[in-house]
Structure formats: C-alpha cells, structure tokens
Amino acid sequence: MPEMVIIADDLSGAADCGIACAAAGHATLVVLGERADEPDCTVLAVDADTRGRSRSEAADETARLVRLHAPPGRVLFRKLDSTLRGHVAAELAATLAVRRETGPAVIVLAPAFPAAGRTTRGGIQHVNDVQLHETEIWRRERIPGTASLPEMLATAGLRTAVIGLEQVRSGRLHEAMLLAADPGAADQVDVLSCDAETEDDLYRIAAAGAGLGARTVWAGSAGLARFMPEFVLPPVTGNGWSSGFAPAEGPVLFVVGSLSAVSARQVAALTAQPDVEALVVAPAVLRAGADTTAWQQAGRDLDRAIATGRDVVISLAVEPDADPREGLVLCHALARLTAPHAKRIGALVSAGGETARAVLLAFGATGLRLLGEVETGVPLSLAEGSRPLLVVTKAGAFGTDDTFLRCRGALHDGRIPEPSNPE
C-alpha cells in the first residue's frame, strides 16, 4: 500500500519525481488513469493530466485525486512544473482545501530544480539566472503576469510567506517555518514559498518541512522530490537501481511533441547520426485527420522508416505563432499516427508529458514501473499493459543537447547509468 503519493499535472512530471523514490530503493509506480486495485508499491505517482484542462476542471480533478489517493496519513507531494506551466495556483488551492478538511495543513513550496537551471530568488522563479517571465518558455506558453509566486498564488486566494535565501541558510529555518505556519495566527499563511539556488538549499527545506509533521503538504519540482525519501519514507537497504535490463529488441522510436528549443536541439543532435531515420510532420497534416492523403502518406513514411530497422525520430514541424492551447490535440493526433507501429519497436522515447501520456495510452499502456534514470530528470521505465516496453520520458525543456543520444545508448546497451548526483 502506498506510503507516499505524488500528484503531477503531466506524465513526465510524475515520472521524474517518482524516480527519486525509486533510486532510494522504494517500489514506485506511475499510473496513467484509474486503477480498480490498490497499487503494489510504496510510492504512487499519479498523472492527473490537468495541464491542458481549464482552470476549474484542473482544480476539481486535483481535489478528486487527493481524496482518492492521498487520505490522511499518506505523505502528499504535489508536483509542479519548474517553469510554472499549468494551473499552479488553482491546483494548490484545491489540494490545500481537501487536506484542511481533516486538520491543519500548510504547503511547503520549493519549485527550484538547480540541476536543470531553475532557481527561486525573492519568490520569483528563474531559468539560467533569467527571470522566468522574460524567457522564451513564458512567452511561448502565453502565461499572464510575472513569475512571482506570491502574486500567482494570490489569484487563487492563497496567502504566501516568502522564506528567502538568508532564512533558508540561517540554521533556523525550522523555527521560521513554525512561526509562519502557526494555524492559530490571525493572518494564517497558506503557503511557505522557499527560495533555493542549490541542492543544499533544497535539502535544508526538506529537513525543516518534515519537522512540521503531518500538516505539511509538499509542493515543488523533481528537485525537491529527490530529498523526500530521506525525510518522509522509511529507510531501505541498498538502492532501487537495476544492474541492467534486456536491451531493446527492435528500433527505438523517438516521439517529440514538444516545441521547446531544447527538444529541437536534441532532435538535431540525434538526426545528425547516419543510422537514424528522421520524419517531420506538419501540424496541418495532423489537424486534417486520418482520412486524408497527407496523413496516410505520413503513415507510410513511418512504416518505411521503421522497416529499415534503424532508430526513428518523428517530430512536429515548427509553426510561426503556434497556439500552445492546441498542443494537446496535436499530441493525441501524433499518438494515433504512431500507434499502429507499437508492436514493431523495441523502445519508446517521448519528449513532452502530454505527448508521452497520449502515446502510451494509444499503445495500450496502463502504467510505468520506474527502473532508473538516464540523467537527472530523464527516467527510464518498463511499461505495464498490453506488452512490456522500455520507455524513457522527458519534459520538453529538460536535458542537454545530447540527451537523446544518451537515451539511445542506454536502451541499446541494456544498462542504466549510475544515479546522477547534481552539483
């Protein structure tokens, strides 16, 4: 029976948080939907699939999943995107409201992920030392306002206390949290928003937050999740990394629905290899539907590419002024295009959480058993469902230019790299 529940708004987020627990030796399962049985795992990571829903729908689904999977007594970690995409404020407000139905609760929030260049200073999220609202990510997602956490959370009626770097590093962080989170205070605080620029900062936040006991509702990215096993789960002997696995039998299919510049560079590095087949599909083809000549030609092109026995990458062509709200529709269309070839591939690599979910469901998968990670934030799993399939999932903007090359090497070698230790 799960002792800890992670609820994420997309699949890649559920997996990259869950991998921290798998690395510590805890059986960890990522689920793609409802399960009739109680999952056989210590840590359950749930893909709530709310990123593409409306604000109210996302809040309602979050509340439902918290009640279903995270009753009092289970540690609850609400995974947030480290670039604050999705309905952050509404989902945190819904999470806190459900937890307060059974007692005092406060959110300890730390969305920083230093290993991926995401930090928090003065309550404002940064990417590679640039304020998030000044980056390409923010502009592409058309997120209103700024990346100020107190301002964002106030839109859902949440009161936030910012705990700055000086307090985080003072040696008195626990006392500061206790004072700010006093449920008897006249101006009760809902969220303790913690600045962090380093792994040590996140370690201190995890240690201090654990001291608040059962009232803590954790919220953050995979950066904070990496310290959860030490402070909120029972110790286990050894670690959860497998010594190896059977290499992929057949070509590796890379499905890239993300339009992130990071993913584009990763695709470019991969397709520069002479033994990789590359297909680029125009969004207009996917919009047109399966009955059109263009769609059927794309299917034949994919069939031919897989028949070569080489690894294949299929990605979306970039459209000027693309509407991010259309992303979910295109992800599902891309999944339908690739699904007929599910039994002909040896492994799947997917960039973008919505893409990964759509493709895996189209392939008949019901969940992912986490095995290890190729690099920080890039987990490798074995899919459960219609057939066992090696799967690597990656958030669109995660990784370096050669991340796909490392994924390819790991899947063909049948070897999980040693757990990554971010500096």
C-alpha positions as CSV (number, residue, x, y, z in Angstrom):
1,M,0.0,0.0,0.0
2,P,1.5,3.4,-0.9
3,E,3.0,5.5,1.9
4,M,3.6,8.5,-0.4
5,V,1.5,9.9,-3.2
6,I,2.8,12.2,-5.9
7,I,0.2,14.0,-8.0
8,A,1.5,15.7,-11.1
9,D,-0.2,17.6,-13.9
10,D,1.5,15.6,-16.6
11,L,3.2,12.2,-17.1
12,S,6.8,13.4,-17.4
13,G,6.4,15.2,-14.1
14,A,5.0,12.2,-12.4
15,A,7.9,10.1,-13.6
16,D,10.8,12.5,-12.9
17,C,9.5,12.9,-9.3
18,G,8.9,9.3,-8.8
19,I,12.4,8.3,-9.9
20,A,13.9,9.9,-6.8
21,C,12.0,7.4,-4.7
22,A,12.9,4.5,-7.0
23,A,16.6,5.5,-6.7
24,A,16.3,5.3,-2.9
25,G,15.0,1.7,-3.2
26,H,11.3,2.2,-2.9
27,A,9.0,0.4,-5.4
28,T,7.5,3.2,-7.4
29,L,4.6,3.1,-9.9
30,V,3.4,5.8,-12.3
31,V,-0.3,5.4,-13.2
32,L,-1.9,6.9,-16.3
33,G,-5.5,6.6,-15.1
34,E,-7.9,5.0,-12.6
35,R,-7.0,1.6,-11.2
36,A,-9.5,-0.8,-9.6
37,D,-6.9,-2.4,-7.4
38,E,-4.6,-0.9,-4.7
39,P,-1.3,-0.5,-6.5
40,D,1.5,-2.7,-5.2
41,C,4.1,0.0,-4.5
42,T,5.5,2.2,-1.7
43,V,5.3,5.3,-3.8
44,L,2.4,6.0,-6.2
45,A,2.9,8.8,-8.8
46,V,-0.4,9.8,-10.5
47,D,-0.5,11.7,-13.8
48,A,-3.6,13.9,-13.2
49,D,-3.4,15.1,-16.9
50,T,-4.6,18.6,-16.0
51,R,-2.1,20.7,-17.9
52,G,-4.4,21.0,-20.9
53,R,-7.7,21.4,-19.0
54,S,-9.5,24.6,-17.9
55,R,-8.6,26.1,-14.6
56,S,-11.9,24.9,-12.9
57,E,-11.6,21.4,-14.4
58,A,-8.0,21.2,-13.2
59,A,-9.0,22.2,-9.6
60,D,-11.8,19.7,-9.5
61,E,-9.7,16.9,-10.8
62,T,-6.9,17.7,-8.3
63,A,-9.4,17.7,-5.4
64,R,-10.8,14.3,-6.5
65,L,-7.4,12.7,-6.8
66,V,-6.2,14.0,-3.4
67,R,-9.3,12.5,-1.8
68,L,-8.9,9.2,-3.7
69,H,-5.2,8.6,-3.4
70,A,-3.9,10.7,-0.5
71,P,-6.0,10.2,2.6
72,P,-4.6,11.5,6.0
73,G,-1.6,9.5,6.9
74,R,-0.1,9.4,3.4
75,V,2.7,11.8,2.5
76,L,1.4,14.1,-0.3
77,F,3.7,15.7,-2.8
78,R,2.1,18.0,-5.3
79,K,4.5,18.1,-8.3
80,L,4.7,21.5,-10.1
81,D,6.4,22.3,-13.3
82,S,9.6,24.1,-12.6
83,T,8.7,26.7,-15.2
84,L,5.2,27.2,-13.6
85,R,3.2,26.0,-16.6
86,G,-0.3,24.7,-15.9
87,H,-2.8,25.8,-13.3
88,V,-0.4,26.1,-10.4
89,A,-2.4,28.4,-8.1
90,A,-5.8,26.7,-8.7
91,E,-4.4,23.2,-8.1
92,L,-2.5,24.1,-5.0
93,A,-5.6,25.8,-3.6
94,A,-7.7,22.7,-4.3
95,T,-5.1,20.5,-2.7
96,L,-4.9,22.5,0.5
97,A,-8.7,22.8,0.8
98,V,-9.0,19.0,0.8
99,R,-6.2,18.5,3.3
100,R,-7.7,21.1,5.7
101,E,-11.0,19.2,5.7
102,T,-9.3,16.8,8.2
103,G,-6.9,19.0,10.1
104,P,-4.4,21.8,9.9
105,A,-2.3,21.9,6.8
106,V,0.3,24.2,5.1
107,I,2.0,24.0,1.8
108,V,5.8,23.9,1.8
109,L,6.6,25.1,-1.7
110,A,10.0,24.9,-3.4
111,P,9.8,24.8,-7.3
112,A,13.5,25.2,-7.8
113,F,15.4,22.5,-9.8
114,P,19.0,23.6,-9.7
115,A,20.3,20.7,-11.7
116,A,18.1,21.9,-14.6
117,G,19.0,25.6,-14.2
118,R,15.7,26.5,-12.4
119,T,16.1,28.6,-9.2
120,T,14.0,30.8,-7.0
121,R,15.1,34.1,-5.6
122,G,12.9,36.6,-3.8
123,G,9.8,34.5,-4.5
124,I,10.5,34.8,-8.3
125,Q,11.3,31.8,-10.5
126,H,14.4,32.0,-12.7
127,V,15.7,29.9,-15.6
128,N,19.5,30.0,-16.0
129,D,19.6,33.2,-13.9
130,V,16.9,34.9,-16.0
131,Q,13.6,35.8,-14.5
132,L,11.2,33.2,-15.9
133,H,8.7,35.7,-17.3
134,E,11.5,37.1,-19.5
135,T,12.2,33.8,-21.2
136,E,11.1,32.0,-24.4
137,I,9.2,29.5,-22.2
138,W,6.9,32.1,-20.7
139,R,6.3,33.8,-24.0
140,R,5.5,30.6,-25.8
141,E,3.1,29.4,-23.1
142,R,1.4,32.9,-23.0
143,I,1.3,32.8,-19.3
144,P,-0.2,36.1,-17.9
145,G,1.5,38.2,-15.2
146,T,5.0,37.5,-13.9
147,A,6.8,34.6,-12.3
148,S,6.3,36.0,-8.8
149,L,5.0,33.1,-6.7
150,P,3.1,35.2,-4.2
151,E,1.3,37.1,-7.0
152,M,0.5,33.9,-8.9
153,L,-0.9,32.2,-5.8
154,A,-2.9,35.2,-4.7
155,T,-5.1,34.7,-7.8
156,A,-6.5,31.6,-6.1
157,G,-6.8,33.3,-2.7
158,L,-3.7,31.8,-1.2
159,R,-1.7,33.8,1.4
160,T,2.0,33.3,0.9
161,A,5.0,33.9,3.1
162,V,8.3,34.1,1.2
163,I,11.2,32.5,3.0
164,G,14.3,34.0,1.4
165,L,17.7,32.5,1.0
166,E,19.1,34.1,4.1
167,Q,16.4,32.4,6.2
168,V,16.9,29.1,4.3
169,R,20.6,29.1,5.1
170,S,20.4,30.6,8.6
171,G,20.2,27.4,10.6
172,R,16.9,28.5,12.0
173,L,14.7,27.5,9.1
174,H,12.5,25.1,11.1
175,E,11.7,27.8,13.6
176,A,10.9,30.3,10.8
177,M,8.5,27.7,9.3
178,L,6.8,27.0,12.6
179,L,6.2,30.7,13.2
180,A,4.9,31.4,9.7
181,A,2.7,28.3,9.7
182,D,1.1,28.8,13.1
183,P,-2.6,27.7,12.4
184,G,-3.7,30.0,15.3
185,A,-2.3,33.2,13.8
186,A,-4.8,35.8,12.8
187,D,-3.4,36.2,9.4
188,Q,-2.9,32.4,8.7
189,V,-0.5,31.6,5.9
190,D,-1.4,29.0,3.3
191,V,1.9,28.6,1.5
192,L,5.6,28.8,2.7
193,S,7.4,29.7,-0.5
194,C,11.0,28.9,-0.1
195,D,13.9,30.3,-2.2
196,A,16.5,27.9,-3.4
197,E,19.5,28.1,-5.7
198,T,21.4,24.9,-4.7
199,E,20.9,21.3,-3.8
200,D,21.9,22.2,-0.2
201,D,19.1,24.7,-0.1
202,L,16.5,22.1,-1.1
203,Y,18.0,19.7,1.5
204,R,17.5,22.2,4.2
205,I,13.9,22.9,3.1
206,A,13.1,19.2,3.1
207,A,14.6,18.7,6.6
208,A,12.7,21.7,8.0
209,G,9.5,21.0,6.3
210,A,9.5,17.4,7.6
211,G,9.7,18.8,11.1
212,L,6.2,20.3,10.7
213,G,4.8,16.7,10.7
214,A,1.6,15.6,9.1
215,R,0.3,19.1,8.4
216,T,2.9,19.5,5.6
217,V,1.7,19.4,2.1
218,W,4.8,19.3,-0.2
219,A,4.8,21.2,-3.5
220,G,7.7,21.5,-5.9
221,S,9.6,20.1,-8.8
222,A,11.7,17.0,-9.1
223,G,14.5,19.0,-7.4
224,L,12.7,18.9,-4.0
225,A,11.3,15.4,-4.6
226,R,14.9,14.0,-4.6
227,F,15.1,14.7,-0.9
228,M,11.7,13.3,0.1
229,P,12.8,9.6,0.7
230,E,15.4,10.6,3.3
231,F,12.9,12.6,5.4
232,V,9.5,11.1,4.9
233,L,9.9,7.5,3.9
234,P,11.3,4.5,5.9
235,P,14.9,3.6,5.1
236,V,15.6,0.6,2.9
237,T,18.7,-1.4,2.3
238,G,20.6,-0.7,-0.9
239,N,19.1,1.3,-3.8
240,G,16.5,0.8,-6.4
241,W,18.7,0.7,-9.5
242,S,18.7,-2.4,-11.5
243,S,22.1,-3.7,-12.6
244,G,20.7,-3.9,-16.2
245,F,17.9,-5.0,-18.4
246,A,17.3,-6.7,-21.7
247,P,18.3,-4.3,-24.4
248,A,15.7,-3.0,-26.8
249,E,14.7,-5.6,-29.4
250,G,14.0,-3.5,-32.4
251,P,14.3,0.1,-33.3
252,V,13.9,2.9,-30.7
253,L,11.1,5.3,-31.6
254,F,11.5,8.9,-30.5
255,V,8.2,10.8,-30.5
256,V,8.7,14.5,-30.0
257,G,5.6,16.5,-29.5
258,S,7.3,19.3,-27.6
259,L,8.1,22.5,-29.5
260,S,10.8,23.6,-26.9
261,A,14.0,24.8,-28.4
262,V,15.8,22.4,-26.1
263,S,14.0,19.4,-27.6
264,A,14.7,20.8,-31.1
265,R,18.5,20.8,-30.4
266,Q,18.2,17.3,-29.0
267,V,16.5,16.1,-32.2
268,A,19.1,17.9,-34.3
269,A,21.9,16.0,-32.5
270,L,20.1,12.7,-32.9
271,T,19.3,13.1,-36.5
272,A,22.9,14.0,-37.3
273,Q,23.7,10.3,-36.8
274,P,23.9,8.4,-40.1
275,D,21.8,5.5,-38.8
276,V,18.8,7.4,-37.6
277,E,15.7,7.9,-39.7
278,A,14.0,11.3,-39.3
279,L,10.4,12.3,-40.0
280,V,9.0,15.8,-39.6
281,V,5.2,16.0,-39.6
282,A,3.4,19.3,-40.2
283,P,0.7,20.2,-37.7
284,A,-1.6,20.8,-40.7
285,V,-1.3,17.1,-41.5
286,L,-2.4,16.1,-38.0
287,R,-5.3,18.5,-38.0
288,A,-6.5,17.1,-41.3
289,G,-7.2,13.7,-39.8
290,A,-6.6,10.0,-40.7
291,D,-8.9,10.0,-43.8
292,T,-6.7,12.4,-45.7
293,T,-4.0,11.6,-48.3
294,A,-1.4,13.6,-46.3
295,W,-2.0,11.6,-43.1
296,Q,-1.8,8.3,-45.0
297,Q,1.4,9.3,-46.6
298,A,2.9,10.2,-43.2
299,G,1.9,6.7,-42.0
300,R,3.6,5.1,-45.0
301,D,6.7,7.2,-44.4
302,L,6.8,6.0,-40.7
303,D,6.2,2.4,-41.8
304,R,9.1,2.6,-44.2
305,A,11.4,4.2,-41.7
306,I,10.7,1.5,-39.0
307,A,11.1,-1.2,-41.6
308,T,14.8,-0.2,-42.1
309,G,15.5,-1.4,-38.6
310,R,17.1,1.9,-37.7
311,D,16.1,4.1,-34.8
312,V,13.4,6.6,-35.9
313,V,12.5,10.1,-34.6
314,I,9.2,11.7,-35.5
315,S,8.7,15.3,-34.6
316,L,6.4,18.3,-35.3
317,A,7.3,21.0,-37.7
318,V,7.6,24.4,-36.1
319,E,4.8,26.8,-37.0
320,P,5.1,30.6,-36.5
321,D,2.7,31.9,-33.9
322,A,1.7,28.4,-32.8
323,D,-1.1,28.3,-30.3
324,P,0.0,26.3,-27.2
325,R,-3.6,25.5,-26.4
326,E,-3.7,23.3,-29.5
327,G,-0.8,21.2,-28.1
328,L,-3.0,18.5,-26.6
329,V,-4.9,18.0,-29.8
330,L,-1.7,17.6,-31.8
331,C,-0.3,15.2,-29.2
332,H,-3.3,12.9,-29.5
333,A,-3.1,13.0,-33.3
334,L,0.6,12.1,-33.2
335,A,-0.2,9.2,-30.9
336,R,-2.8,7.9,-33.3
337,L,-0.4,8.2,-36.2
338,T,2.3,6.1,-34.3
339,A,0.0,3.6,-32.5
340,P,-0.3,1.1,-35.4
341,H,3.5,0.5,-35.2
342,A,3.6,-0.1,-31.4
343,K,4.4,-3.8,-31.7
344,R,7.3,-3.2,-34.2
345,I,9.5,-1.1,-31.9
346,G,11.9,-2.1,-29.2
347,A,11.6,1.0,-27.0
348,L,9.9,4.4,-26.9
349,V,11.4,7.8,-26.0
350,S,9.0,10.7,-25.7
351,A,9.6,14.4,-25.2
352,G,6.7,16.3,-23.5
353,G,4.4,15.0,-20.8
354,E,1.2,15.3,-22.8
355,T,2.9,13.5,-25.7
356,A,4.1,10.7,-23.5
357,R,0.7,10.1,-22.0
358,A,-1.1,10.2,-25.3
359,V,1.3,7.8,-27.0
360,L,1.4,5.3,-24.1
361,L,-2.3,5.2,-23.9
362,A,-2.6,4.7,-27.6
363,F,0.0,1.9,-27.3
364,G,-2.2,0.2,-24.6
365,A,0.0,1.0,-21.5
366,T,-1.6,1.4,-18.1
367,G,1.4,2.4,-16.0
368,L,5.2,2.7,-15.7
369,R,7.5,0.7,-13.3
370,L,10.4,3.0,-12.8
371,L,13.8,1.4,-13.3
372,G,16.4,4.2,-13.2
373,E,17.3,7.4,-15.0
374,V,19.4,8.2,-18.0
375,E,20.3,11.5,-16.5
376,T,18.8,13.9,-14.0
377,G,15.1,14.3,-14.7
378,V,15.1,11.7,-17.5
379,P,13.6,8.5,-16.1
380,L,13.7,5.0,-17.7
381,S,10.7,2.7,-17.1
382,L,9.1,-0.5,-18.1
383,A,5.5,0.0,-19.3
384,E,2.7,-2.2,-17.9
385,G,-0.2,-3.1,-20.1
386,S,-0.7,-4.8,-23.4
387,R,3.1,-5.5,-23.7
388,P,6.2,-4.8,-21.8
389,L,8.0,-1.9,-23.4
390,L,11.1,0.1,-22.4
391,V,10.1,3.8,-22.1
392,V,12.1,7.0,-21.5
393,T,10.1,10.1,-20.7
394,K,11.4,13.6,-20.7
395,A,9.9,17.1,-20.1
396,G,10.3,19.1,-23.3
397,A,12.7,21.6,-21.9
398,F,14.8,19.2,-19.9
399,G,18.3,17.9,-20.7
400,T,21.3,18.9,-22.8
401,D,21.8,18.7,-26.5
402,D,23.0,15.1,-26.4
403,T,20.3,13.8,-24.0
404,F,18.6,11.8,-26.8
405,L,21.9,10.3,-27.8
406,R,22.4,9.1,-24.2
407,C,18.8,7.7,-24.1
408,R,19.6,5.8,-27.3
409,G,22.8,4.4,-25.9
410,A,21.2,3.2,-22.7
411,L,18.3,1.4,-24.4
412,H,20.6,-0.4,-26.9
413,D,23.2,-1.3,-24.3
414,G,20.7,-2.5,-21.7
415,R,22.4,-0.6,-19.0
416,I,21.1,2.1,-16.6
417,P,23.7,4.7,-15.8
418,E,24.6,5.3,-12.2
419,P,22.3,7.6,-10.3
420,S,23.1,11.2,-11.3
421,N,24.4,13.5,-8.5
422,P,23.7,17.1,-9.4
423,E,26.4,19.5,-8.3
